[in-house]
Amino acid sequence: MYPLLKRYAMELTIYLFLLYLIASIFVSLVGGKHQIGGSYAFLLSLILTPLVGILIVYFSPRGATISRYIKRSDCKDCPYKNNFSDEACEVCEKHAYWVEV
């Protein structure tokens, strides 16, 4: 009976290690959006625990996001050029629009 129990204990250990590794990878994916970065979050969650890693990621500030859109100030319907601070065209009173870069 002992070899059978030993085999199941070994399989359980392997499954727990894989679960630990998958949890660390999840923490690194979440950490990639924060200032700490994905690789540091992965290493911290691997060395410590994924629970401590997700807490560190949660309390780290979010990283900068880069927008793919810019606000165009020129009006599409009239030749008047707006300032970038204007929200709408002064002539036709239409709002500024966003275009993809």
N, C-alpha and C positions, 0 to 999 in steps of 0.2 A: 504494500500500500504506500509506502514511503516514496518510491520513485515516481509514482503517479502524482502525488502531492507536490513533489519537487518540480515536475514538469509544468504543472499548472501555475506554480509560483513564478517560474521563469517566464511563462507566457504573460502573466499578469504584469510582471516587471517591464517587459518589452512594451506592452500596451500603455502602461502608465508613462513610460519614457516618451513614447510617440505623442501621447496627449499633452505632455509637458512641452514638447518641441512645437507642436501645432499651436498651443497657447502662446508661446514665445513669438512665433511668426505672426500671429494675430496682433500682438502688442507692437511688433515692429511696423506692421502696416498702419496701425493707428498712429504710431509715433512719427511716421513719415510726414504727417500733416502738421506736426508740431515743431517747435524750434529745436527740440532735442534731437530729432532726426531718427530715421528708422534703424540704422545700424547700432547706434548707442542704446536705443530702446530694446533692441534684440539682445544685445550683450548684457544689459542690466537685468532683463527678465530671465535670461539664461543663468546668469551667475546667482542672482537673488531668486525670486520666484516670479512667475507671471503676474500674480496679484500685486506684488510690490512694484513691478514694472509698469502695470497699467495705472497705478496710483501716481507714480512719478510722471508718466506721460500726461495724466489728467491735470496735474498741477503745473506743468510746464506751459509757457505761453505758446499760442498758436503761431505758426509760421506765416510769412507774408504770402498772399495770394496774388497772382498776376492775372489781370483781366485780359481777355482777348478782344475786348470792345473799347472803342474810343468814342467820345462825344463829339459830334460834328456841330460846329456852330453856324456854318453857312446854311442858308435856307434853300430848300430844294425848289421852291416855287417862285422865288423872286431873286434878283441879282444882289440884294443887300447882304453884306457880310456882318454877322453879329460878333460881339466880343465873346470870349470863352466863358465869361461869368454870366452872360445872359441865358435865361432859361427858355425864352421864346423870341421869335423874330419881332422886331419893333414895327415892321411894316405890315406883315400879314398875320401876326400874332399866333403863329404856329410854333409848337414846341420844338426844341432841338431834338435830334435823333441820334441813335447809337448805330455805329457800323462795325462790322467784324474786321479785325486787322489781318 
